[in-house]
Amino acid sequence: MNQPAQVILITDADNPTGQAMIRRFSKDGAHFLLNSPSGGEAIATEIDRAKESGSRVIVRNVDLSTGANANELVQQAERELGGLDVLLHNNDQLIPLSVEAGSEASFREVMNTNAKSALLCTQAAGKAMAARESGCILFITSIHAEKPTGSSFAYSASKGAVKMLAKEAALELGRHGIRVNTIEAGPMEGDDERFRSTRTTLYRSYVTKVPNARLVTAEEIANAARFLVSSEASDVNGADLRLDGGFLLHYMDHKMKQPRSGDSP
């Protein structure tokens, strides 16, 4: 899977998946423009390691739900790192929000962070990539593009919007040699608390709802991302890769595999 070093924009480099993608792609000598809500503080170790491996790294902290910011970020990658090869949209904000009582402000915040930023970054990156007739856009999204959380209507709505954005973008940008795909991540460690709900038991004993009783890791998502933006996936466009270990196939708790004594929950 040898290929030239890629120039990669990661839109939220601070969360565990963002950090794992820095680690994975830096092994290939990729160069990064990282949008970091902490201004790089939360990922200082990953940045140092990437630079030690030969990667060039630029860190910014901008609101990508504003078109001018998204355009400027892509243009900076073009100016300072070379042509942008890959957009990894990794925004994943969650605010508990019910249909009955959720506030308009919270709904708008989640939609702006997760969905509106996806559109604006796609427009900016697509324009730059189209000029070269090549590029990859990959949305790191969630199984909750398909299944309600029971805890945040806004989160599910934002992920559903990104799922359809990817399909539309794959159709339009595919004419310019740009591939657009999604990874729908399933349950990860800590998601039982993150998606805690009074309406559903979906995340109660959630490990056993994965057939092999093992949660997906950020590293596995990063490995899948690396494949999808590589030349080996040159015909993969408009696809959703679900990484949930079969979680959405779950049917009955008492039929499922139980973790061995001593295994992590």
C-alpha positions in Angstrom: 0.0 0.0 0.0 2.9 2.3 -0.7 1.8 5.8 -1.8 3.2 9.4 -1.7 2.9 11.3 1.5 -0.5 12.8 1.8 -1.6 16.2 3.0 -4.4 15.7 5.5 -6.9 18.0 7.2 -8.5 16.6 10.4 -11.3 18.8 11.6 -11.3 17.7 15.3 -7.9 16.3 16.1 -8.5 16.3 19.9 -10.9 13.5 20.4 -9.6 9.9 20.6 -10.3 9.1 17.0 -8.5 12.3 15.8 -5.5 11.4 17.9 -5.5 7.8 16.6 -5.6 9.1 13.0 -2.6 11.4 13.6 -0.7 8.4 14.9 -1.7 6.1 12.1 -1.1 8.5 9.2 2.1 9.9 10.5 3.6 6.4 10.1 3.2 7.0 6.3 4.9 10.4 6.6 1.6 12.4 6.1 1.5 16.1 6.6 -1.2 17.6 8.7 -3.4 20.6 9.2 -5.2 20.0 12.5 -8.2 21.9 13.7 -7.8 21.5 17.5 -10.4 22.9 20.0 -7.6 23.0 22.6 -5.2 24.8 20.3 -3.0 21.8 20.3 -2.7 21.4 24.1 -4.7 18.2 24.2 -2.6 16.6 21.4 0.9 17.9 22.2 2.3 14.4 22.5 0.8 13.3 19.1 2.1 16.5 17.4 5.6 15.9 18.7 5.6 12.3 17.6 4.4 13.2 14.2 7.1 15.8 13.8 9.7 13.4 14.9 8.6 11.0 12.2 9.1 13.7 9.6 5.5 15.1 9.3 4.9 18.8 8.9 2.1 19.9 11.3 0.0 23.1 11.4 -2.4 23.5 14.2 -5.4 25.9 14.2 -8.5 26.4 16.3 -11.4 27.9 14.2 -15.1 27.6 14.0 -15.8 25.5 10.9 -19.5 26.3 10.9 -18.5 29.5 9.2 -17.7 29.3 5.5 -14.9 31.8 5.5 -13.1 29.8 8.2 -13.5 26.5 6.3 -12.2 28.1 3.1 -9.2 29.7 4.9 -8.3 26.5 6.5 -8.2 24.6 3.2 -6.3 27.4 1.5 -3.7 27.4 4.3 -3.2 23.7 3.7 -2.8 24.4 0.0 -0.3 27.2 0.5 1.8 25.8 3.3 1.7 22.0 2.9 0.9 21.5 -0.8 -2.3 20.3 -2.4 -4.8 18.9 0.0 -5.3 15.2 -0.6 -7.6 14.2 2.3 -10.3 15.8 4.4 -11.1 13.8 7.5 -14.2 15.3 9.0 -14.2 14.1 12.6 -16.5 16.5 14.5 -18.6 14.6 17.1 -20.4 17.0 19.5 -23.1 15.5 21.7 -25.5 17.5 23.8 -28.3 15.6 25.6 -31.5 16.8 23.8 -35.0 15.4 23.7 -37.6 16.0 21.0 -40.1 17.1 23.6 -38.0 19.5 25.6 -34.7 20.2 23.7 -33.7 23.8 23.4 -33.4 25.5 20.0 -29.9 26.8 20.9 -28.5 23.3 21.8 -30.0 21.9 18.6 -28.4 24.6 16.5 -25.0 24.1 18.2 -24.9 20.4 17.5 -26.1 20.8 14.0 -23.6 23.6 13.3 -20.7 21.7 14.8 -21.4 18.3 13.3 -23.4 18.9 10.1 -23.0 22.4 8.9 -19.2 22.2 9.3 -19.3 19.0 7.2 -21.0 20.8 4.3 -18.7 23.9 4.5 -15.5 21.8 4.7 -16.7 19.6 1.8 -17.4 22.6 -0.3 -14.0 24.2 0.4 -12.0 20.9 0.1 -14.0 19.8 -3.0 -13.2 23.0 -4.8 -9.5 22.6 -4.2 -9.4 18.9 -5.0 -11.5 19.4 -8.2 -8.8 21.6 -9.6 -6.4 18.6 -9.5 -9.1 15.9 -10.3 -8.2 13.9 -7.2 -8.8 13.7 -3.5 -10.7 11.9 -0.7 -13.2 13.1 1.8 -14.0 10.8 4.7 -16.6 11.5 7.4 -16.0 9.8 10.7 -19.6 9.5 11.8 -21.8 7.2 13.9 -24.2 4.3 13.8 -26.7 6.9 15.1 -27.0 8.1 11.6 -29.3 5.0 11.4 -30.5 4.3 14.9 -31.8 6.8 17.5 -29.7 7.3 20.6 -32.6 7.9 23.0 -30.5 10.6 24.6 -29.9 13.2 21.9 -32.2 13.8 19.0 -29.8 16.5 17.7 -26.9 14.2 17.6 -28.8 11.6 15.6 -30.1 14.2 13.3 -26.7 15.7 12.6 -25.2 12.3 11.8 -28.1 11.5 9.5 -27.5 14.7 7.7 -23.8 13.9 7.3 -24.7 10.5 5.9 -26.8 12.0 3.1 -24.3 14.8 2.5 -21.7 12.1 1.8 -24.0 10.4 -0.7 -24.8 13.7 -2.5 -21.1 14.7 -2.5 -20.0 11.3 -3.8 -22.3 11.8 -6.7 -21.3 15.4 -7.5 -17.6 15.4 -6.6 -17.1 12.0 -8.1 -17.2 13.6 -11.5 -13.9 15.3 -10.5 -12.1 12.1 -9.3 -13.0 12.9 -5.6 -14.1 10.0 -3.5 -16.5 10.6 -0.5 -17.2 7.9 2.1 -18.2 7.5 5.7 -17.2 5.4 8.6 -20.1 4.7 11.0 -18.5 4.1 14.3 -20.2 1.8 16.8 -20.0 1.7 20.6 -16.6 2.7 22.2 -15.4 2.6 25.7 -17.4 5.1 27.8 -20.3 5.3 25.5 -22.7 3.9 28.1 -22.2 7.1 30.1 -22.0 9.3 27.0 -25.4 8.1 25.7 -27.0 7.6 29.1 -30.8 7.7 28.6 -34.0 7.4 30.6 -35.9 6.4 27.4 -34.0 3.4 26.1 -31.9 0.5 27.4 -29.8 0.5 24.2 -26.5 1.2 26.1 -27.3 -0.9 29.2 -24.8 -3.8 29.3 -23.9 -2.6 25.8 -20.7 -4.6 25.6 -22.8 -7.9 25.5 -24.8 -6.4 22.6 -21.8 -6.7 20.4 -21.8 -10.4 19.3 -18.1 -10.9 20.2 -18.5 -8.7 23.3 -15.6 -6.4 22.2 -15.9 -2.7 21.5 -14.4 -0.9 18.6 -11.3 1.2 19.3 -10.1 4.5 17.9 -7.1 2.7 16.4 -9.4 0.4 14.4 -11.3 3.4 13.1 -7.9 5.0 12.1 -6.8 1.8 10.3 -10.1 1.7 8.3 -9.7 5.4 7.5 -6.2 4.8 6.2 -7.6 2.1 3.8 -10.5 4.2 2.6 -8.3 7.1 1.6 -5.6 4.9 0.0 -5.2 3.9 -3.6 -6.3 0.4 -2.7 -9.8 1.8 -2.2 -9.8 3.7 -5.5 -13.3 2.4 -6.5 -14.9 2.9 -3.1 -17.2 6.0 -3.4 -20.4 6.8 -1.7 -20.0 3.9 0.8 -20.7 3.6 4.5 -18.4 1.3 6.4 -20.0 0.3 9.7 -17.5 -0.5 12.4 -19.7 -1.7 15.3 -18.9 -5.4 15.7 -22.5 -6.2 14.8 -24.0 -4.0 17.6 -26.9 -2.9 15.4 -27.8 -6.6 14.8 -28.4 -7.2 18.5 -31.6 -8.9 19.3 -31.9 -10.5 22.8 -29.5 -9.8 25.7 -29.7 -13.3 27.3 -28.6 -14.9 24.0 -25.4 -12.8 23.8 -21.8 -13.6 24.6 -20.8 -12.5 28.1 -17.3 -11.0 28.7 -14.9 -13.3 30.5 -14.1 -12.6 34.1 -11.5 -9.8 34.2 -12.2 -8.5 30.8 -12.8 -4.7 30.4 -16.5 -3.7 30.4 
